[in-house]
Amino acid sequence: MKNLNNYIIEMDCTLLQAVHCIQSNNSRAAIVINNIDNKNKVVGVISEGDIMRALLHGSDIHSMLTQFIKHDFKYLNQKNYKDALELFKTYGISLIPIIDDDLFLSDVITLSDLFENTILKDNK
């Protein structure tokens, strides 16, 4: 299981902090959480593209990211690479949160995970 801290950023952070998170996870996106009782409740996702659009429209790198969060994000309730592939292809996303019914983050699927899983299965 991967370290989810590399993929999450709290909703009261800045665009610059989101850039650092995205840079560290190499997934072109970060999962925005509201940390409730030390659990990671997902409120949305922010991507490199969202940040670039914000900057192009005059926002500062120190702007709070709350106004740029995509609340209508794609997710799965369980780790399923076949379903993940369909989401990646259909929506052009690069990171899929795995969340429960209460929106608490349990895992993520990245494009790298999908490639590794597919290659491992094909070579067995």
Secondary structure, 3 states (H helix, E strand, C coil): CCCHHHCEEECCCEHHHHHHHHHHHCCCEEEEEEEECCEEEEEEEEEHHHHHHHHHCCCCCCCEHHHHCECCCCCECCCCHHHHHHHHHHHCCCEEEEECCCCEEEEEEEHHHHHHHHHHHHCC
